[in-house]
Amino acid sequence: MKGNVGSSNVENARAAGKEAAAKAKKGLSDIKLAFAYASVAYDLNQLISGIREELPGVPVAGNTSFTGVITSEGFISGDKGFVGILALGGGDVTVGAAGKPRGQDARETGREAAREAIKNAGKAGAPACFYMAAPPGEEEFYLKGVTDVIGRVPCFGGSAADNSIAGEWKLFTGDQVFADGIVLAFFYTDKPAVNLFTGAYRETGDAGIITKVRGKRVLVEIDGEPAVKKYAQWRGLDPESLKGGNLLVSTITSPLGVKDRLGELTAIRHPMNGNDDYSMNVGANLAEKTAVIRMEASVDELVGSASKTLEELRQKMKAPPAAFHLVHCGGRRAGIDDRIDEVAAGIKKAAGDIPFIVEFTFGEYGYEDDGNNTTGGLMLSYTGFPQ
């Protein structure tokens, strides 16, 4: 397999799509898939039209990204728009892509999209690995639907994002743009992609049992105490200072974590909003009678982990890499703020001459060893495609 990347931040959406796609296809033959990540500021139907003009017949899979993308050219952004494309071609790989707007049930929509991806690949069974994109909110249910069809197959990807957590995010394929649903790309190959999924946070000594959850994503109590008050106690903060969106900002460097059943992966749970009853909205599903751990990382560590994780991914790969698909949480990017150019420089150095793209998401998906596919927030889901 080979990969190449293109980007643009010209104001006209169609022209931006054409420019980025024209760059991405250089040197590639038999292009199997184009990952595309773009700004909510664009007319996305026009953007896709521009991409399709340069890459006719090539499946497109992607979503809107928080404030920008990173390629070897650096951090690509712009008030009027931006787009980055990673094209993959050649090699003994078949890709089946599909996109489905949400129906009445997220899980059933996931099943329908999985069946369509298999059909579009011209195959009859499960892929070696797969990519998924969805909106924030029901990622676990879409993922369950896919698993219903293909079983436990390694997954990577992330949730669509906008620039202000205003619900303006979009998903897109080569012929559709929609706000809620699922985008899939199934990879049939004997050289599957390699994923490294991590929060790159340190555990603290603060931990407690989830004693009450409302719905799936409202943490009401830890150890029988109001969740915000318990968290504030751990950090020596006034719980009143964590009301509303203040909680989201305060927890970028100190979120919560939940361990998998083997303790090999700690999935990060990002507290999003402090409610009047001192419960907290959290950006991924939780379960009662399981433990949460307070995690920590300085801004310096958030900056450094972006390139360190790529170095670790390269060590994990047994074959030389052809391209890197790097999912970086938008919340981490917000915490990094104006140091984003340091992140770009570090990733470029770690990647060397291997093409890569970084998108910024509001949810990340990955796996570790023989664990189930997992969703999280404030995480890095780094994937390498072997040559």
Buried (B, 14 or more C-beta within 10 A) or exposed (E): BBBBBBBBBBEBBBBBBBBBBBBBBEEBEEBBBBBBBBBBBBEBBBBBBBBBEBBEEBBBBBBBBBBBBBBBBBBBBBEEBBBBBBBBBBBEBBBBBBBBBBEEEBBBBBBBBBBBBBEBBEBEEBBBBBBBBBBBBBBBBBBBBBBEBBEEBBBBBBBBBBBEBEEBBBBBBBEBBBBBBBBBBBBBBEBBBBBBBBBBBEEBEBBBEBBBBBEBBBBBBBEEBBBBBBBBEBBEBEBEEBBEEBBBEBBBBBBBBBBBEEEEBBBBBBBBBBBEEBBBBBBBBBEEEEBBBBBBBEBEBBBBBBBBBBBBBBEEBEEEBBBBBBBBBBBBBBBBEEBBEBBBBBBBEBBEEBBBBBBBBBBBBBBBEEBEBBBBBBBBBBBBBBB
